[in-house]
Amino acid sequence: MQEIGKGDRLTLDTTQLMEPIEVMALTSEISHQAEAAFAWLESSCPLKPGTVIGLGTIPGCTGLDFDDFLDPGDGIEISFERLGTLHCQFAEPQAKLAPSRWPVRPELKKYFGL
């Protein structure tokens, strides 16, 4: 936290690489502030430089908000002001997917053996 200063007002930019979808938000919209989450975590285990911690979803930064979902082969970039960019590419499943309580989207039927 020392490197970025006050972390509750950072700009977040999320881009889905396969389609021109881009969402911008602020870390101040997260339910739990980073400082409180880090303090709670550090009370039970030391955090080392480079540790990645997920703090949940910023409102408006999820496909659920727009009925848009990631599929195998898709990629995303998440950039935090003053922190850098995380690149993630989603691989094809290596085995049949287990049943889910959620309806199977047509794009995923082949991974469920349907």
N, C-alpha and C positions, 0 to 999 in steps of 0.2 A: 504494500500500500504506500510505502514511502516514495516509490518511484513515480506514482501517478498523482499524488496529492489527494484531494477530496474526490472519492470515487463515485459519489452519488449523482454526478451531473455529466457523465461521459456520454458522448454520442455513439450509438450503435447502428451499424449499417449491415444488413443481411441481404445477400444476393443469391438467388438460385441460378446456377450456371447454365442449365439446359433451357431455361425459359427466361424471358426478360422480366423477372419479378424482383423488385427491390423494396425493402422495408427499412425505414429509419425510425429510431426511437431513442429514448434517454434512459440511462440506468436508474434515474430517480423513480421510474415507473415500476421497478421491481418491488415485490411485497416486503422482502427483508433486505435491509441495507447490508452491503458487503462487509463493512466494519464489524457489525454485530455477528454476522455469520463466521467471519474469520476468528473473532474473539471466542466464540463458542467452540469452534473446531480446535483452536490452539489450547483450550482448557483440557482437552483429552489426548491430543497428539500434536507433536511439533510439525509445522508446515515447512517444507523445504523449498528453495527457489525453483521455479518451474512447475510447481504443483498446479494442476488445473482443477477448478471447483465449479460445478454447475449450480447456479443460484435459482434456477427456475426460468420461466418464460416471461419475457416482457410483453405486456398486453399489445396486441397488434402484430407481434412477430412470430406468429405460428400459422401454419397452413390451416389449422382448424378454424381460424377466424375468417378465412377466405374460401373454405372448402377446396383447398389445394394441398396436395400431399406429395412427398418425395417417393420416388420409385427406385428400384435397383438401377444403378448406372448414373443416377443424378448426382450432382455435386452442389455444394454450397460454400459460400465464404461468409464469415462473420468477422467484421472489423470493429474493434473498439478503439476509440480515440486515445492516443498516447500509449496504447498497449500493443497493437499490431493486429494481424489477421490470421484467423484459423481457417484452413482449407480442409474440407471433408468430402470424400468421394464414397458413395454408397455402393458396395459390391453386390453382385448377384448372390443369392443364398446358395450355400453348398449342399443343402439337404432340403427335403420337403419341410415346409413350415407347419408348426403345430396349430391345431384349431384355436380360434380366437372368439371372444364374445362379440367382436365387432363384425359387421358385414364385410365380406370379401369384395374389394374393389375389382373390377374387370381386369385391370392391369396386373393384378397379383394372382389371379386364378391359377396360372400355370405353376406357381410356387407352392400351392396347396394341393396339387394333384387333381384339380377339378377340370 
